[in-house]
Amino acid sequence: MSKPVLKKSVSLNESGLVRAMRRTMRMKFMGRLAARLMACTPLALLAVTGTAAHAAESYARMAPVDAYLMDRAQEIALARSAAPASISRDATVLVMTRTGYETAVTGSNGFVCWVARGFAGAPDWPERWNPKIRAAGCDNPQAARTVTPIAKLRTAMTLAGHSDAEVADRIKVALRTKEIPPLEPGAMCYMMSKSSYLSDDGGHDMAHVMFYVPVKDGTTWGANAAGSPIFGGNYWFYTPDHQAEAAALPPLSVFLVGVATWSDGTPAAMPRM
């Protein structure tokens, strides 16, 4: 397998990614940013419109696993670039293997840096199978204990061939039995890498920090209001078509705030609502 090269920084542009984000945030249920992240992050910054439909058509199924793997040293470097060096240099670093995430570097400050793939986040995100997705994030200790394990479990089960329903059931059990502890107050994530690839749309990347909050609604944060610097969405699902499934999971929202610099201190374009 050839070694992928970290993507060169692409500036955020008003006509692309930010405009799509604006449309998304105006949707009912706060626009439903896709997780992830991931688990760590809103990996999806697309509107649920023609662009998203095109993405769903383009990424209808999982690619061969090799397409999602990275050179180990490059993945460590990309993961560390999620946060300023003052934080990431002492963080634990995870890398993704064929069977899931493993610890590549053991840190000392409680932070965990890793690179999410699209399938680490919401199962209904149109770009979940996009092999270009490389979402570098650095979770603080609270998130590392209570949010990162969700992404690790989802990733491992997906790579093992389990269905979305099986993954969801396993996550519910892990949360109910406290195998994965309840969300801790103050859980947040740095996503300030200029080499991430978050979406095919627009500038592909955005410097921001995220906060994980156990609420269903972002109104008390002023999220997605005109002129507000805060974007908000549901962690579990991208679209508002999964209310029953979401109700069976703990309430969890992700609030995203753009920042003016990348992790290396160079200027980054700021999104506007």
VEXDODO-364862 format. One line per 2 residues: number of its first residue (from 1); their letters; for each residue y, x, z of C-alpha. Coordinates in pm, whole numbers, always signed. Layout:
N
NUM	A	Y,X,Z; ... .
//
This chain:
273
1	MS	+0,+0,+0; +339,+137,-94 .
3	KP	+586,+191,+187; +865,-65,+186 .
5	VL	+1217,+67,+220; +1457,-86,+470 .
7	KK	+1699,-313,+291; +2050,-184,+237 .
9	SV	+2323,-388,+409; +2455,-685,+213 .
11	SL	+2782,-840,+325; +2780,-1209,+418 .
13	NE	+2964,-1416,+159; +3143,-1748,+206 .
15	SG	+2996,-1911,-103; +2635,-1839,-9 .
17	LV	+2479,-1818,+333; +2770,-1950,+540 .
19	RA	+2819,-2253,+315; +2449,-2332,+343 .
21	MR	+2472,-2296,+719; +2766,-2534,+732 .
23	RT	+2574,-2801,+543; +2272,-2750,+765 .
25	MR	+2473,-2777,+1086; +2620,-3111,+980 .
27	MK	+2276,-3267,+962; +2156,-3501,+1234 .
29	FM	+1999,-3317,+1526; +2241,-3025,+1482 .
31	GR	+2108,-2907,+1151; +1780,-2777,+1284 .
33	LA	+1803,-2406,+1245; +1456,-2266,+1216 .
35	AR	+1340,-2074,+1502; +1197,-1782,+1556 .
37	LM	+1193,-1716,+1567; +1148,-1680,+1596 .
39	AC	+1034,-1720,+1792; +1314,-1479,+1822 .
41	TP	+1558,-1617,+1593; +1683,-1884,+1355 .
43	LA	+1502,-1731,+1063; +1602,-2018,+834 .
45	LL	+1966,-2026,+737; +1914,-2266,+449 .
47	AV	+2027,-2624,+406; +1760,-2890,+373 .
49	TG	+1877,-2964,+21; +1791,-2844,-325 .
51	TA	+1798,-2481,-212; +1542,-2546,+57 .
53	AH	+1328,-2751,-177; +1330,-2465,-427 .
55	AA	+1232,-2223,-150; +944,-2448,-44 .
57	ES	+822,-2454,-402; +851,-2076,-429 .
59	YA	+665,-2006,-104; +403,-2278,-95 .
61	RM	+133,-2064,+66; +81,-1745,+257 .
63	AP	+83,-1424,+53; -182,-1155,+103 .
65	VD	-140,-999,+448; -44,-663,+299 .
67	AY	+278,-820,+169; +396,-876,+527 .
69	LM	+305,-535,+667; +542,-239,+700 .
71	DR	+513,+133,+744; +490,+180,+1121 .
73	AQ	+779,+425,+1156; +1003,+207,+939 .
75	EI	+916,-102,+1140; +1001,+74,+1467 .
77	AL	+1335,+188,+1324; +1417,-161,+1194 .
79	AR	+1324,-321,+1527; +1547,-81,+1720 .
81	SA	+1837,-154,+1485; +1852,-512,+1617 .
83	AP	+2062,-406,+1916; +2308,-127,+1995 .
85	AS	+2134,+202,+2070; +2247,+182,+2434 .
87	IS	+1999,-108,+2467; +1730,-47,+2207 .
89	RD	+1666,+320,+2276; +1496,+231,+2608 .
91	AT	+1333,-91,+2485; +967,-162,+2423 .
93	VL	+899,-187,+2049; +634,-406,+1889 .
95	VM	+492,-370,+1539; +287,-622,+1344 .
97	TR	-69,-536,+1245; -329,-739,+1054 .
99	TG	-423,-917,+1376; -82,-960,+1538 .
101	YE	+180,-766,+1730; +95,-457,+1932 .
103	TA	+307,-225,+2145; +413,+82,+1949 .
105	VT	+659,+218,+2208; +664,+139,+2579 .
107	GS	+1019,+106,+2707; +1181,+114,+3049 .
109	NG	+1464,-143,+3046; +1269,-467,+2998 .
111	FV	+1401,-539,+2648; +1154,-592,+2363 .
113	CW	+1254,-518,+2003; +1042,-645,+1715 .
115	VA	+1059,-765,+1355; +974,-1130,+1296 .
117	RG	+812,-1250,+975; +882,-1601,+849 .
119	FA	+565,-1751,+996; +664,-1643,+1348 .
121	GA	+911,-1934,+1349; +918,-2306,+1274 .
123	PD	+616,-2426,+1075; +830,-2654,+856 .
125	WP	+1076,-2386,+743; +1069,-2360,+360 .
127	ER	+1069,-1978,+367; +801,-1933,+629 .
129	WN	+573,-1761,+376; +849,-1551,+215 .
131	PK	+712,-1194,+232; +1064,-1049,+217 .
133	IR	+1160,-1189,+559; +1222,-910,+808 .
135	AA	+1416,-1049,+1105; +1483,-771,+1354 .
137	GC	+1545,-896,+1706; +1573,-745,+2051 .
139	DN	+1490,-989,+2333; +1631,-933,+2680 .
141	PQ	+1384,-921,+2974; +1403,-1297,+3038 .
143	AA	+1330,-1379,+2673; +1068,-1105,+2650 .
145	RT	+871,-1273,+2927; +906,-1633,+2812 .
147	VT	+994,-1654,+2440; +846,-1345,+2275 .
149	PI	+493,-1446,+2388; +524,-1769,+2188 .
151	AK	+599,-1574,+1871; +318,-1328,+1940 .
153	LR	+67,-1608,+1990; +183,-1799,+1682 .
155	TA	+168,-1483,+1468; -179,-1379,+1585 .
157	MT	-325,-1724,+1528; -162,-1758,+1186 .
159	LA	-299,-1421,+1075; -641,-1530,+1200 .
161	GH	-628,-1833,+970; -570,-2111,+1223 .
163	SD	-397,-2431,+1112; -50,-2534,+1229 .
165	AE	-207,-2807,+1443; -438,-2555,+1612 .
167	VA	-146,-2321,+1676; +64,-2601,+1823 .
169	DR	-221,-2714,+2051; -278,-2358,+2172 .
171	IK	+93,-2311,+2248; +96,-2637,+2446 .
173	VA	-199,-2521,+2654; -39,-2181,+2717 .
175	LR	+283,-2345,+2832; +109,-2611,+3042 .
177	TK	-108,-2357,+3225; +185,-2114,+3257 .
179	EI	-8,-1848,+3064; +332,-1832,+2897 .
181	PP	+586,-1880,+3178; +863,-2142,+3157 .
183	LE	+1184,-2034,+2991; +1390,-1816,+3225 .
185	PG	+1766,-1868,+3268; +1970,-1620,+3070 .
187	AM	+1712,-1564,+2795; +1881,-1423,+2485 .
189	CY	+1828,-1203,+2180; +2030,-948,+1982 .
191	MM	+2007,-976,+1603; +2264,-722,+1486 .
193	SK	+2065,-520,+1233; +2235,-461,+899 .
195	SS	+1889,-405,+746; +1735,-743,+830 .
197	YL	+1643,-995,+562; +1677,-1346,+708 .
199	SD	+1672,-1564,+396; +1683,-1552,+17 .
201	DG	+2010,-1745,+32; +2361,-1594,+28 .
203	GH	+2407,-1253,+184; +2055,-1255,+335 .
205	DM	+2172,-1127,+672; +2412,-1200,+958 .
207	AH	+2509,-1008,+1273; +2469,-1238,+1574 .
209	VM	+2335,-1292,+1922; +2126,-1590,+2030 .
211	FY	+2077,-1779,+2354; +1767,-1982,+2444 .
213	VP	+1848,-2293,+2650; +1612,-2569,+2777 .
215	VK	+1807,-2862,+2631; +1745,-3105,+2345 .
217	DG	+2108,-3142,+2245; +2385,-2887,+2188 .
219	TT	+2684,-3112,+2252; +2755,-2966,+2597 .
221	WG	+2791,-2628,+2428; +3015,-2765,+2154 .
223	AN	+2759,-2635,+1907; +2821,-2713,+1539 .
225	AA	+3160,-2877,+1609; +3435,-2805,+1357 .
227	GS	+3591,-2469,+1438; +3330,-2385,+1703 .
229	PI	+3187,-2031,+1687; +2853,-2161,+1814 .
231	FG	+2572,-2275,+1585; +2283,-2463,+1741 .
233	GN	+1940,-2592,+1652; +1597,-2685,+1779 .
235	YW	+1360,-2394,+1841; +1040,-2573,+1750 .
237	FY	+1120,-2737,+1414; +1357,-2686,+1123 .
239	TP	+1400,-3048,+1014; +1446,-3366,+1222 .
241	DH	+1121,-3513,+1092; +910,-3396,+1386 .
243	QA	+1050,-3584,+1684; +709,-3681,+1819 .
245	EA	+577,-3326,+1798; +894,-3185,+1954 .
247	AA	+875,-3436,+2240; +533,-3296,+2332 .
249	LP	+687,-2952,+2384; +943,-2836,+2641 .
251	PL	+1302,-2894,+2527; +1432,-2572,+2378 .
253	SV	+1745,-2508,+2175; +1874,-2187,+2020 .
255	FL	+2248,-2121,+2021; +2375,-1858,+1782 .
257	VG	+2710,-1677,+1795; +2820,-1444,+1516 .
259	VA	+2953,-1103,+1614; +3205,-877,+1443 .
261	TW	+2996,-559,+1423; +2647,-450,+1329 .
263	SD	+2443,-267,+1590; +2572,+69,+1464 .
265	GT	+2932,-38,+1528; +3037,-91,+1165 .
267	PA	+3227,-412,+1080; +3033,-729,+995 .
269	AM	+3167,-1044,+828; +3214,-1332,+1071 .
271	PR	+3087,-1679,+972; +3306,-1986,+1018 .
273	M	+3208,-2349,+1075 .
//
